[in-house]
């Protein structure tokens, strides 16, 4: 091995991983010299090991498609629900996820996300895959129960009529914060 005796390499590796030598040196350095005095101080360590989960992708897109005005005949009526999901990966210790969403809310109804295109009288309603409303206020959490190492955080969205309709593009964007528990 690079001209070194095998025994020397093994001793160096074992000394590094097991660490008996550095501990002995540290203990020797704490001895008070004869005739000296010492103060005893406390060293506290705080912290925690928390659950974690990565995401396969940090963005999901829900295509609501082309919705005819006739499908949203009255205020409060909505288009069909469409779904997408964040997929977890390498989840360790996480049994729940708390999700908060932040977006501009529709002026007509703060439960819905405002659209940013040229369509009028329409907003986006968002809920979890189990039907729990997701509010765009940035403070109201929804909870997901997680199973397995690759859990799914499923969301559904649809257009909902909130006023007099005007056709056009109706995109919307929201930021999602996930806390793994």
Secondary structure by P-SEA (a helix, b strand, c coil): cccccaaaaaaaaaaaaacaaaaaaaaaaacccccbbbbbbbbbbbbbbcccccccccbbbbcccccccccccccccccccccccccccccccccbbbbbbbcccccccccbbbbccccccbbbbbbcccbbbbbccccbbbbbbbccccccbbbbbbbbbcccccccbbbbbbbbbbbcc
